[in-house]
């Protein structure tokens, strides 16, 4: 659903003044244009936003929900538009910012057009008009592709977050109608996928069976990028201290400790208390470099002048378990993640003091993020399990 940004500004003016006449003066359009903008906006949303009385237009519950989100749209978008060219606040269109985002992401006009389902000239024209109105280049045409400038990146980032607010608005309006719409997108790191998230989703959907949940997996850097671009609602997994960027917030849920595991009949269990030297002689399955759990593994051996030579790096517990079952490899992973495997008798824990590997697990969100009721309920469900 593509919103007309001009209509959103008209709506906010009416919400503030409770008057078509005063709103028309504020945004410098005719009164019929204000009436038409409101009519089209309400038709698009499928909901009346105002109670119309002889004394003026007053926001109803749906209107108040939409006002909060629309205000957040321009709180995100306007500072960047002003920094580029103040007149863009009046001229920029949703079609232009969608084209900007697509070209920034794909670095190619043709790929952007395919992504948007539009003709290439249409996307090219939208970007060219935006640059003309901005009075400066937002992209550099190079042999590597069409690359966003610093200002182009800033505007695309703000635009993506602004569009995310409009998606949140639609979800909240559906909530008022007792409907489920859209989906909750969770960026899940390995521990959460096997330890806490499955139970939380089951409990949540017992109360909201029609709510779609998408669990996105990937490396932390990829998930963080999706979160900051508004493609992911929140992350759950190991927290980073200090936080890698200043536009995220982290809330700790609990502490997790690493665990060493092996197949149940592994020769390492012939020793009641294996030493690090003994352990270093075996091949290991570990997490990828730069992850908190891998940092603990590397530090544990390096601090004792040891370095296992044969490593397989993976974030998949299933792959780890299958390799362990067929070989003399040892695994170093999250205790919370491995505990269920140990309880089922699929692997066995190696008795070794790993209390120094304690790390915080929690939820990461964007600074200032305002969850919908459904998103907040899912977070509350997760927090109730710890």
C-alpha positions as CSV (number, residue, x, y, z in Angstrom):
1,X,0.0,0.0,0.0
2,X,1.7,3.2,-1.2
3,X,0.7,6.3,0.8
4,X,0.7,9.8,-0.6
5,X,3.1,11.8,1.6
6,X,1.2,15.0,0.9
7,X,-2.0,13.5,2.1
8,X,-0.3,12.4,5.3
9,X,0.8,16.0,6.0
10,X,-2.7,17.2,5.3
11,X,-4.1,14.6,7.7
12,X,-1.7,15.8,10.5
13,X,-2.7,19.4,9.9
14,X,-6.4,18.5,10.3
15,X,-5.6,16.4,13.4
16,X,-3.8,19.4,14.9
17,X,-6.3,22.1,14.0
18,X,-9.6,20.1,14.0
19,X,-10.5,22.2,11.0
20,X,-10.4,21.8,7.3
21,X,-10.1,25.6,6.8
22,X,-7.2,26.0,9.2
23,X,-5.5,22.9,7.8
24,X,-5.8,24.2,4.3
25,X,-4.1,27.4,5.3
26,X,-1.4,25.5,7.2
27,X,-0.4,23.3,4.2
28,X,-1.3,26.0,1.6
29,X,-3.9,24.0,-0.4
30,X,-7.5,24.5,-1.1
31,X,-10.3,23.3,1.3
32,X,-11.6,20.9,-1.3
33,X,-8.0,19.5,-1.7
34,X,-8.0,18.8,2.1
35,X,-11.4,17.1,2.0
36,X,-10.3,15.0,-1.0
37,X,-7.0,14.0,0.7
38,X,-8.8,12.9,3.8
39,X,-11.3,10.9,1.8
40,X,-8.7,9.1,-0.2
41,X,-6.6,8.4,2.9
42,X,-9.6,6.9,4.8
43,X,-10.6,4.9,1.8
44,X,-7.0,3.5,1.5
45,X,-6.9,2.6,5.1
46,X,-10.4,1.2,5.2
47,X,-11.2,3.2,8.3
48,X,-12.6,6.6,9.3
49,X,-10.1,8.6,11.1
50,X,-12.2,11.5,12.4
51,X,-15.5,12.1,14.2
52,X,-17.1,14.9,12.2
53,X,-19.1,17.4,14.2
54,X,-20.4,20.9,13.7
55,X,-17.6,22.1,15.8
56,X,-14.8,20.4,13.8
57,X,-13.1,17.2,13.0
58,X,-11.8,15.2,16.0
59,X,-9.6,12.1,15.9
60,X,-11.3,8.8,16.8
61,X,-9.3,5.8,18.1
62,X,-8.2,4.8,14.7
63,X,-7.2,8.4,13.9
64,X,-5.2,8.7,17.0
65,X,-3.3,5.5,16.2
66,X,-2.6,6.7,12.7
67,X,-1.6,10.2,13.9
68,X,1.1,8.7,16.2
69,X,2.6,6.7,13.3
70,X,2.3,9.5,10.7
71,X,4.0,11.9,13.1
72,X,6.8,9.4,13.5
73,X,7.1,9.1,9.7
74,X,8.0,12.8,9.3
75,X,10.1,12.9,12.5
76,X,12.3,10.4,10.8
77,X,12.1,11.7,7.2
78,X,12.1,15.5,7.6
79,X,15.5,16.1,9.2
80,X,17.2,14.3,6.4
81,X,15.1,16.0,3.7
82,X,15.9,19.4,5.3
83,X,19.6,18.6,5.3
84,X,19.5,17.8,1.6
85,X,17.1,20.5,0.4
86,X,14.2,21.9,2.4
87,X,11.9,22.1,-0.6
88,X,12.0,18.3,-0.7
89,X,9.6,18.2,2.2
90,X,6.9,19.5,-0.1
91,X,7.9,17.8,-3.4
92,X,9.2,14.3,-2.5
93,X,6.8,11.4,-3.3
94,X,6.5,7.8,-2.1
95,X,7.3,6.6,-5.6
96,X,10.6,8.5,-5.6
97,X,11.7,7.3,-2.2
98,X,10.8,3.7,-3.1
99,X,12.9,4.0,-6.2
100,X,15.7,5.5,-4.2
101,X,15.7,2.6,-1.7
102,X,15.6,0.0,-4.5
103,X,18.5,1.5,-6.4
104,X,20.5,2.0,-3.2
105,X,20.0,-1.7,-2.3
106,X,20.6,-3.2,-5.8
107,X,23.2,-0.6,-7.0
108,X,21.6,-1.0,-10.5
109,X,18.6,0.7,-12.1
110,X,17.5,-2.4,-14.0
111,X,17.6,-4.6,-10.9
112,X,15.8,-2.0,-8.9
113,X,13.1,-1.8,-11.6
114,X,12.7,-5.6,-11.5
115,X,12.5,-5.6,-7.7
116,X,9.7,-2.9,-7.8
117,X,7.9,-4.5,-10.8
118,X,8.3,-1.3,-12.8
119,X,9.8,-0.4,-16.2
120,X,13.4,0.7,-16.1
121,X,12.7,4.2,-17.5
122,X,10.1,4.7,-14.7
123,X,12.6,4.1,-12.0
124,X,15.3,6.1,-13.7
125,X,12.9,9.0,-14.1
126,X,11.9,8.9,-10.4
127,X,15.5,9.0,-9.2
128,X,16.4,11.7,-11.7
129,X,13.5,13.9,-10.6
130,X,14.5,13.4,-7.0
131,X,18.0,14.5,-7.7
132,X,16.9,17.4,-9.7
133,X,14.6,18.6,-6.9
134,X,17.4,18.0,-4.4
135,X,19.8,20.1,-6.4
136,X,22.6,17.5,-5.9
137,X,23.5,14.0,-6.8
138,X,22.3,11.2,-4.6
139,X,24.1,8.5,-6.7
140,X,27.4,8.1,-8.4
141,X,27.4,6.3,-11.7
142,X,30.5,4.1,-11.8
143,X,31.8,1.0,-13.5
144,X,30.8,-1.0,-10.4
145,X,27.2,0.3,-10.6
146,X,24.9,3.1,-9.4
147,X,26.3,3.8,-5.9
148,X,24.5,6.0,-3.4
149,X,26.3,9.0,-2.0
150,X,26.5,9.7,1.7
151,X,23.3,11.8,1.4
152,X,21.7,9.1,-0.8
153,X,22.4,6.5,1.9
154,X,21.0,8.8,4.6
155,X,17.8,9.4,2.8
156,X,17.3,5.8,1.8
157,X,17.8,4.7,5.5
158,X,15.4,7.3,6.8
159,X,12.9,6.5,4.0
160,X,13.0,2.8,4.8
161,X,12.3,3.4,8.5
162,X,9.5,5.8,7.6
163,X,7.8,3.2,5.4
164,X,8.2,0.7,8.2
165,X,6.2,3.1,10.5
166,X,3.4,3.1,7.9
167,X,3.4,-0.7,7.9
168,X,3.2,-0.6,11.7
169,X,0.2,1.8,11.4
170,X,-1.7,-0.7,9.2
171,X,-1.0,-3.5,11.7
172,X,-2.4,-1.3,14.6
173,X,-5.5,-0.3,12.6
174,X,-6.1,-4.0,11.9
175,X,-5.7,-4.7,15.6
176,X,-8.6,-2.2,16.3
177,X,-10.7,-4.2,13.9
178,X,-9.8,-7.4,15.6
179,X,-8.0,-8.5,12.5
180,X,-4.5,-9.9,12.0
181,X,-2.4,-8.4,9.3
182,X,1.3,-8.2,8.3
183,X,3.9,-10.2,10.1
184,X,6.3,-10.0,13.0
185,X,9.8,-10.4,11.8
186,X,12.4,-11.7,14.3
187,X,16.1,-11.9,13.8
188,X,17.1,-15.0,15.7
189,X,20.6,-16.0,16.6
190,X,21.4,-19.7,17.2
191,X,20.8,-19.9,20.9
192,X,17.3,-18.4,20.7
193,X,16.2,-20.8,17.9
194,X,16.6,-23.9,20.1
195,X,16.2,-22.5,23.6
196,X,13.5,-19.9,24.1
197,X,11.9,-18.8,20.9
198,X,10.1,-22.0,20.0
199,X,8.2,-22.0,23.3
200,X,7.5,-18.3,23.1
201,X,6.0,-18.6,19.6
202,X,3.8,-21.5,20.6
203,X,2.4,-19.6,23.6
204,X,2.0,-16.4,21.6
205,X,0.1,-18.1,18.8
206,X,-2.3,-19.9,21.2
207,X,-3.6,-16.4,21.9
208,X,-3.1,-15.0,18.4
209,X,-3.4,-17.9,16.0
210,X,-3.8,-15.7,12.9
211,X,-0.6,-13.7,13.4
212,X,2.2,-14.5,11.0
213,X,5.7,-14.7,12.5
214,X,8.8,-14.8,10.3
215,X,12.0,-16.0,11.9
216,X,15.1,-14.7,10.0
217,X,18.4,-16.4,10.5
218,X,21.8,-15.2,9.6
219,X,25.1,-13.8,10.9
220,X,24.8,-11.0,13.5
221,X,26.0,-8.3,11.1
222,X,23.3,-9.3,8.6
223,X,20.6,-9.4,11.2
224,X,21.7,-6.1,12.7
225,X,21.6,-4.5,9.2
226,X,18.1,-5.8,8.7
227,X,17.0,-4.4,12.1
228,X,18.5,-0.9,11.5
229,X,16.8,-0.8,8.0
230,X,13.4,-1.6,9.4
231,X,13.2,-5.1,7.8
232,X,13.4,-6.9,11.1
233,X,11.4,-5.9,14.2
234,X,13.8,-7.1,16.9
235,X,16.7,-9.4,17.4
236,X,17.0,-12.1,20.1
237,X,20.3,-13.7,21.0
238,X,23.8,-12.8,22.4
239,X,24.2,-9.1,23.2
240,X,27.3,-7.2,22.2
241,X,29.1,-5.0,24.7
242,X,29.7,-2.4,23.9
243,X,26.9,-2.1,21.3
244,X,28.4,-1.8,17.8
245,X,26.3,1.2,16.9
246,X,24.5,3.9,18.9
247,X,21.1,3.6,17.3
248,X,20.2,0.3,18.9
249,X,19.0,-0.7,22.4
250,X,19.8,-4.0,24.2
251,X,17.8,-5.5,27.0
252,X,19.3,-8.5,28.8
253,X,17.1,-11.5,29.5
254,X,19.5,-14.0,31.1
255,X,23.1,-15.2,31.2
256,X,24.3,-18.2,29.2
257,X,27.5,-20.2,29.7
258,X,29.3,-22.2,27.0
259,X,29.3,-26.0,26.9
260,X,31.7,-28.6,25.5
261,X,30.0,-31.6,24.0
262,X,30.9,-34.8,22.2
263,X,29.3,-38.1,21.1
264,X,28.2,-40.2,24.0
265,X,30.9,-42.8,23.6
266,X,33.8,-40.4,22.8
267,X,37.2,-41.5,24.2
268,X,37.5,-38.1,26.0
269,X,35.1,-39.5,28.6
270,X,37.7,-42.1,29.7
271,X,39.1,-39.2,31.7
272,X,36.8,-37.9,34.5
273,X,38.4,-34.4,34.3
274,X,40.1,-33.8,30.9
275,X,42.7,-31.0,30.8
276,X,42.9,-28.3,28.3
277,X,46.0,-29.9,26.9
278,X,44.1,-33.1,26.2
279,X,41.2,-31.2,24.7
280,X,43.5,-29.2,22.4
281,X,44.7,-32.4,20.7
282,X,41.2,-33.1,19.3
283,X,39.5,-31.4,16.3
284,X,36.8,-29.0,17.2
285,X,33.5,-27.7,15.8
286,X,33.1,-24.0,16.7
287,X,31.2,-20.9,15.8
288,X,32.3,-18.4,13.2
289,X,35.1,-15.9,14.1
290,X,34.0,-12.6,15.9
291,X,31.0,-14.2,17.6
292,X,30.9,-14.0,21.4
293,X,30.9,-17.8,21.8
294,X,34.0,-18.1,19.5
295,X,35.8,-15.4,21.3
296,X,35.4,-17.4,24.5
297,X,36.7,-20.5,22.8
298,X,39.8,-18.8,21.3
299,X,40.6,-17.0,24.6
300,X,40.2,-20.2,26.7
301,X,43.0,-22.0,24.8
302,X,45.1,-18.9,23.9
303,X,45.4,-17.9,27.6
304,X,47.0,-21.3,28.2
305,X,49.3,-21.2,25.2
306,X,47.3,-23.7,23.3
307,X,45.6,-23.6,19.9
308,X,43.5,-26.5,18.5
309,X,44.6,-26.8,14.8
310,X,41.7,-28.6,13.2
311,X,38.5,-26.6,13.2
312,X,35.1,-26.7,11.5
313,X,33.2,-23.4,11.8
314,X,29.4,-23.4,11.8
315,X,26.4,-21.8,13.5
316,X,24.3,-24.9,12.9
317,X,23.7,-27.1,15.9
318,X,22.3,-29.8,13.6
319,X,25.5,-29.9,11.5
320,X,27.6,-29.9,14.7
321,X,25.6,-32.8,16.2
322,X,25.8,-34.9,13.0
323,X,29.6,-34.4,12.7
324,X,30.1,-35.2,16.4
325,X,28.1,-38.4,16.0
326,X,30.4,-39.7,13.3
327,X,33.8,-38.5,14.4
328,X,36.1,-37.7,17.4
329,X,35.4,-34.0,17.0
330,X,34.5,-32.0,20.1
331,X,31.9,-29.2,20.0
332,X,32.0,-25.8,21.8
333,X,28.6,-24.1,21.8
334,X,26.0,-22.4,23.9
335,X,24.9,-24.3,27.0
336,X,21.3,-23.2,26.5
337,X,21.5,-24.3,22.9
338,X,23.0,-27.7,23.7
339,X,21.1,-28.6,26.8
340,X,18.1,-30.1,24.9
341,X,20.5,-32.2,22.8
342,X,22.1,-33.5,26.0
343,X,18.8,-34.2,27.6
344,X,17.7,-36.3,24.6
345,X,20.9,-38.4,24.8
346,X,22.1,-37.2,21.4
347,X,25.4,-35.8,22.7
348,X,27.1,-35.7,26.1
349,X,28.5,-32.8,28.0
350,X,32.2,-32.7,28.8
351,X,32.9,-31.9,32.4
352,X,35.0,-28.7,32.3
353,X,34.6,-25.5,34.2
354,X,33.4,-22.8,31.8
355,X,32.0,-20.3,34.3
356,X,34.2,-17.6,32.8
357,X,32.4,-17.9,29.5
358,X,29.2,-16.4,30.8
359,X,27.6,-14.0,28.3
360,X,24.4,-11.9,28.2
361,X,21.4,-13.0,26.0
362,X,18.7,-10.6,25.2
363,X,16.6,-8.5,22.9
364,X,17.9,-5.8,20.6
365,X,15.7,-3.1,19.1
366,X,16.1,0.2,17.3
367,X,16.3,3.3,19.5
368,X,12.9,4.8,19.7
369,X,11.1,1.8,18.2
370,X,7.4,1.7,19.1
371,X,6.1,-1.9,18.9
372,X,2.6,-2.7,17.9
373,X,0.4,-4.4,20.5
374,X,1.1,-7.8,18.8
375,X,4.9,-7.2,18.8
376,X,4.8,-6.1,22.4
377,X,2.8,-9.2,23.4
378,X,5.4,-11.5,21.8
379,X,8.2,-9.7,23.6
380,X,6.3,-9.9,26.8
381,X,5.9,-13.7,26.2
382,X,9.6,-14.1,25.6
383,X,10.4,-12.2,28.8
384,X,8.0,-14.3,30.8
385,X,10.0,-17.5,30.0
386,X,13.2,-16.3,31.6
